[in-house]
Amino acid sequence: MRKLRMGMVGGGPGAFIGEVHRKASRLDGRIELVAGAFDIDPEKSRQMGKELGLNPSRIYNDFKEMIAKESALPADQRVDFVSVTTPNNWHFPISKAFLEAGFNVMCEKPMTMSLAEALELKAIVKKSGKTFGLMHNYTGYPLVKLARDMVKQGDLGEIRKVVVCYPQGWLARPIEKQGQKQASWRTDPKQSGAAGAIGDIGTHSENLAEFITGLKITEICADLTAFIEGRPLDDDGNCLLKFNNGAKGVLHCSQISINEENGLSIWVYGSEAGLEWHQEHPNQLLFKPLDAPVQIWSRGNGYVAQKSPAAARCSRLPSGHPEAFLEAFANNYVNFADTILAKEQGVTPNELFNDFPQVEEGIRGMAFIETAVKSAKSTEKWTAYPEV
Ligand code: NAD
């Protein structure tokens, strides 16, 4: 087992998610950051690389220089993969360029700026033969994998209803007008895409609902609002959903729900039982059988491992010692890394290794955003998903 060499684009001084990727990727000692183009400003990229203690020759002005210079290095020195942690508008061009140059890619969500780009990226991934991961981190939580495996094993019966929400309150004031870094690009359609909250956090809810239930959303009735005057993208979204088995759903997300932090929560109801999971209390999953008391399934226990080997593989600590956000990112990184290493050794990655979000989830995310935006503008009650 060798360490994978990681490069990063984005994650400069003061950036949010790049640092989360750096911490999470090194949690299991399988990945080492060796190169990067960390900021849109080359000076700040250099400053970041220095702070991280990188070899100055591996700190780049931009991603194009990074591809050219990394490609020129001997195979046993150049980066094995790159993590794309820039604002949304850069995900597609940077992922495309690295894949076409023969590098594996881990990309932040939403995957692209449009469904058309997402479909193009799928073809590029296939042609490259490289591994592409999409950082839908919430499906990296062990008990989310347990929930999925309970549904798969039929413990809930036929799924009838899904309620999923992601309320936040940090955009309740126009902080983008004061230049707040994360708010500025998220409220700008040129950098964020066609949607605000529905793209930024609605996609996490959509991804969580489809991941746990194994169902596909087929139609949406969406109501999107920008409560802050002059904000060009939605900061609140309320959607009704139809799924491909006839199940119904409610999805809401908001960035103006004051004093909500990262309240991603899901309730799934089947014909035999329900389940409930909250991101802010991720080490417990509630299982609610018909005519019986509610059960609390707690991460790290043998009974979880028995039900879900995928959940067991993604737990590091004994039960009662909380694991959370960083570990969920790390779980996607571990499976991504093991898939790359298996392929390198000519072995087909097994189901547990392959258990991380990929290009298909990115396509579903872009279909969700485009359909929700279309529905919000429509006077029809339901808007159908495109065939993807
Ligand atoms: P941020 O504004 O904090 O950081 C973005 C960084 O990218 C900055 O350092 C910026 O200079 C750099 N950058 C921009 N364009 C670049 C380019 N062309 N080359 C190199 N660097 C460039 O943003 P953030 O909040 O960290 O979000 C970044 C991405 O991560 C977004 O796509 C967002 O949707 C996603 N995100 C995901 C999660 C999650 O839970 N999975 C959470 C937060 C953000």
Residues whose N, C-alpha, C, O or C-beta is under 5 A from the ligand:
A	BS01	NAD	V9 G10 G11 G12 P13 G14 A15 F16 I17 G18 A37 F38 D39 I40 T85 T86 P87 N88 W90 E108 K109 P110 M135 N137 K181 Q182
